Amino acid sequence: MASGEAVASGWWEPVRDYCERAGPGLLAEPLNAVSNAAFVVAAILLLRRGRSPDPVADGYAVLIGVIGLGSALFHTLAVQWAMLADVIPIALFIHAYVFLALRRFLGLSLAVALAGTLAFAVAAALFEPALSFLAGQPLGPASNGSIGYAPASLALFGVGTAAWLRGSRAGAALIGIGVLFLVSLTARTLDATLCPLVPFGTHWLWHLLNAGVLYALVQAARRAGPA
């Protein structure tokens, strides 16, 4: 019973990973919380009427809205279980979009795209531990946790370059989106470093810019059309 109680209490352990949060309370991260509305707005714009039907792209648009709601939950409650509501939809979008990109931008078969997505998942899981081992120190804290998004960035540039070499206009678009993603990732990374100078942090910029990244990714997939 004591072990079960310890696990249950662990789910409610407070998380203070961001500069803006100086203490407990639902409104301790106002900018980090409110900026998640950008994801919901992006989802609504992607689902607006008057566009060509694309149920797959619509599903990704809905997932963007879920990302915003999950992140808002985390930045208000700031406890361990709410962190899952933040990270799980993001991870789902990343891996699902890798599959979609392999299908729509590179024209790979279903089986090959699935194999490529699985290979990406394995590589992404090993990426941070491998680099930390080579560096002789954990790189997660040094990057403010942003190193976990490096595989997604590499995949975006990789698929974009491959599509561009195949003569697809979508390739240049993906590379441009990749650049915007790096800017948003920089804002996430510098949140702790700039905290003495910017008391409210820069994590909220990550939300705003990343909402634009996800919006652009779904639009690019929609323009590419079904595989």
C-alpha positions as CSV (number, residue, x, y, z in Angstrom):
1,M,0.0,0.0,0.0
2,A,2.8,2.4,0.9
3,S,4.4,1.8,-2.5
4,G,1.2,2.5,-4.3
5,E,0.7,5.6,-2.3
6,A,4.2,6.7,-3.2
7,V,3.5,6.2,-6.9
8,A,0.2,8.0,-6.6
9,S,1.8,11.0,-4.8
10,G,4.6,11.0,-7.4
11,W,2.1,11.8,-10.1
12,W,1.2,15.0,-8.2
13,E,4.8,16.1,-7.7
14,P,5.2,19.7,-8.8
15,V,7.3,20.5,-11.9
16,R,9.1,23.8,-12.2
17,D,11.1,23.5,-15.3
18,Y,10.4,26.9,-16.8
19,C,11.7,30.4,-16.0
20,E,8.3,32.0,-15.8
21,R,7.1,29.7,-12.9
22,A,8.4,31.2,-9.7
23,G,6.0,29.2,-7.4
24,P,2.8,27.1,-7.3
25,G,-0.6,28.1,-8.6
26,L,-2.6,27.8,-11.8
27,L,-1.6,31.2,-13.0
28,A,2.1,31.0,-12.2
29,E,2.9,30.7,-15.9
30,P,0.5,33.1,-17.6
31,L,2.4,33.6,-20.8
32,N,3.3,29.9,-21.1
33,A,-0.3,28.9,-20.5
34,V,-2.1,31.5,-22.7
35,S,0.4,31.1,-25.6
36,N,-1.0,27.6,-26.2
37,A,-4.0,29.2,-27.7
38,A,-1.9,29.5,-30.8
39,F,-2.1,25.8,-31.3
40,V,-5.9,25.8,-31.0
41,V,-6.1,28.8,-33.5
42,A,-3.8,26.9,-35.9
43,A,-6.1,23.8,-35.7
44,I,-9.2,25.9,-36.3
45,L,-7.7,27.6,-39.3
46,L,-6.7,24.2,-40.8
47,L,-10.2,22.9,-40.3
48,R,-12.0,25.9,-41.8
49,R,-14.5,25.3,-44.6
50,G,-13.9,26.0,-48.2
51,R,-10.9,23.7,-48.7
52,S,-10.4,20.4,-50.5
53,P,-11.4,17.4,-48.4
54,D,-8.4,15.6,-46.8
55,P,-9.4,13.6,-43.7
56,V,-5.8,12.6,-43.0
57,A,-4.7,16.2,-42.8
58,D,-7.7,17.1,-40.8
59,G,-6.7,14.4,-38.3
60,Y,-3.3,16.1,-37.9
61,A,-5.0,19.4,-37.4
62,V,-7.1,18.0,-34.6
63,L,-3.9,16.6,-33.0
64,I,-2.4,20.2,-33.1
65,G,-5.4,21.3,-31.0
66,V,-4.9,18.5,-28.6
67,I,-1.2,19.5,-28.3
68,G,-2.3,23.0,-27.3
69,L,-4.8,21.8,-24.7
70,G,-2.3,19.3,-23.2
71,S,0.4,21.9,-23.0
72,A,-1.9,24.4,-21.4
73,L,-2.9,21.8,-18.8
74,F,0.8,21.2,-18.0
75,H,1.7,24.9,-17.7
76,T,-1.2,25.5,-15.3
77,L,-1.2,22.4,-13.1
78,A,2.6,21.8,-13.5
79,V,2.5,18.3,-12.0
80,Q,4.0,15.0,-13.3
81,W,0.9,13.5,-14.7
82,A,0.0,16.7,-16.6
83,M,3.5,16.5,-18.2
84,L,2.3,13.4,-20.0
85,A,-0.7,15.4,-21.5
86,D,2.0,17.7,-22.9
87,V,4.6,15.3,-24.3
88,I,2.5,12.4,-25.5
89,P,0.5,14.3,-28.2
90,I,3.8,16.0,-29.3
91,A,5.5,12.7,-29.7
92,L,2.5,11.2,-31.5
93,F,2.5,14.1,-34.0
94,I,6.2,13.9,-34.7
95,H,6.2,10.1,-35.4
96,A,3.0,10.2,-37.3
97,Y,4.2,13.1,-39.4
98,V,7.4,11.3,-40.3
99,F,5.3,8.5,-41.7
100,L,3.1,11.0,-43.6
101,A,6.1,12.9,-45.0
102,L,7.7,9.7,-46.3
103,R,4.4,8.8,-48.0
104,R,3.4,12.2,-49.4
105,F,6.7,14.0,-50.1
106,L,8.9,11.0,-51.1
107,G,6.2,8.7,-52.5
108,L,7.4,5.7,-50.5
109,S,5.2,2.6,-50.3
110,L,3.2,1.9,-47.1
111,A,5.6,-0.8,-46.0
112,V,8.7,1.2,-46.6
113,A,7.2,4.3,-44.9
114,L,6.3,2.2,-41.9
115,A,9.8,0.8,-41.7
116,G,11.3,4.2,-42.1
117,T,9.1,5.5,-39.3
118,L,10.1,2.6,-37.0
119,A,13.8,3.3,-37.8
120,F,13.3,7.0,-36.9
121,A,11.6,6.0,-33.6
122,V,14.6,3.8,-32.7
123,A,17.1,6.4,-33.7
124,A,15.3,9.2,-31.9
125,A,15.2,7.1,-28.7
126,L,18.9,6.4,-28.9
127,F,20.0,9.9,-30.0
128,E,20.3,11.7,-26.7
129,P,21.8,8.8,-24.7
130,A,24.4,8.2,-27.5
131,L,25.4,11.9,-27.7
132,S,25.6,12.2,-24.0
133,F,27.8,9.1,-23.8
134,L,30.1,10.6,-26.4
135,A,30.2,13.9,-24.7
136,G,30.8,12.3,-21.3
137,Q,27.9,14.2,-19.7
138,P,24.1,14.4,-19.9
139,L,23.2,16.8,-22.7
140,G,19.5,17.1,-21.7
141,P,20.0,19.6,-18.9
142,A,22.5,21.6,-20.9
143,S,20.1,22.0,-23.7
144,N,17.1,22.6,-21.4
145,G,15.6,19.4,-22.7
146,S,15.6,20.6,-26.3
147,I,18.0,18.0,-27.6
148,G,15.1,15.6,-27.6
149,Y,13.7,17.5,-30.5
150,A,16.9,17.3,-32.6
151,P,15.9,14.1,-34.4
152,A,12.6,15.7,-35.5
153,S,14.6,18.6,-36.9
154,L,17.1,16.3,-38.7
155,A,14.2,14.3,-40.2
156,L,12.5,17.5,-41.4
157,F,15.7,18.7,-43.1
158,G,16.4,15.2,-44.4
159,V,13.0,14.7,-46.0
160,G,13.0,18.3,-47.3
161,T,16.4,17.9,-49.0
162,A,15.4,14.5,-50.5
163,A,12.2,16.0,-51.9
164,W,14.0,19.0,-53.2
165,L,16.6,16.8,-55.0
166,R,13.7,14.9,-56.6
167,G,12.5,18.2,-58.0
168,S,9.6,18.7,-55.6
169,R,8.6,22.2,-54.7
170,A,7.6,20.8,-51.3
171,G,11.2,20.2,-50.5
172,A,12.1,23.9,-50.3
173,A,9.0,24.5,-48.2
174,L,10.0,21.8,-45.7
175,I,13.5,23.2,-45.5
176,G,12.0,26.6,-44.8
177,I,9.7,25.2,-42.1
178,G,12.8,23.4,-40.7
179,V,14.6,26.8,-40.3
180,L,11.5,28.2,-38.4
181,F,11.6,25.1,-36.2
182,L,15.2,25.8,-35.3
183,V,14.3,29.4,-34.3
184,S,11.4,28.1,-32.1
185,L,13.8,25.4,-30.6
186,T,16.3,28.2,-29.8
187,A,13.6,30.0,-27.9
188,R,12.9,26.9,-25.9
189,T,16.5,26.2,-25.2
190,L,17.3,29.7,-24.0
191,D,14.4,29.9,-21.5
192,A,16.6,29.0,-18.5
193,T,19.8,30.8,-19.7
194,L,18.1,34.1,-20.3
195,C,16.0,33.9,-17.1
196,P,18.1,36.4,-15.2
197,L,17.6,38.9,-18.0
198,V,14.1,38.0,-19.0
199,P,12.1,37.0,-15.9
200,F,9.1,35.7,-17.8
201,G,11.4,33.5,-20.0
202,T,11.2,32.6,-23.6
203,H,9.3,29.3,-23.5
204,W,6.1,31.1,-24.6
205,L,7.8,32.0,-27.9
206,W,8.4,28.3,-28.5
207,H,4.7,27.8,-28.3
208,L,3.9,30.7,-30.7
209,L,6.5,29.7,-33.3
210,N,5.9,26.0,-33.0
211,A,2.2,26.5,-33.6
212,G,3.3,28.2,-36.9
213,V,5.6,25.2,-37.7
214,L,2.8,22.6,-37.2
215,Y,0.3,24.7,-39.2
216,A,2.8,25.0,-42.0
217,L,3.6,21.2,-41.9
218,V,-0.1,20.2,-42.2
219,Q,-0.6,22.8,-45.0
220,A,2.4,21.4,-46.9
221,A,1.1,17.8,-46.5
222,R,-2.3,18.9,-47.7
223,R,-0.9,20.6,-50.8
224,A,1.1,17.4,-51.6
225,G,-2.1,15.5,-51.6
226,P,-2.7,11.8,-50.8
227,A,0.2,9.4,-51.6
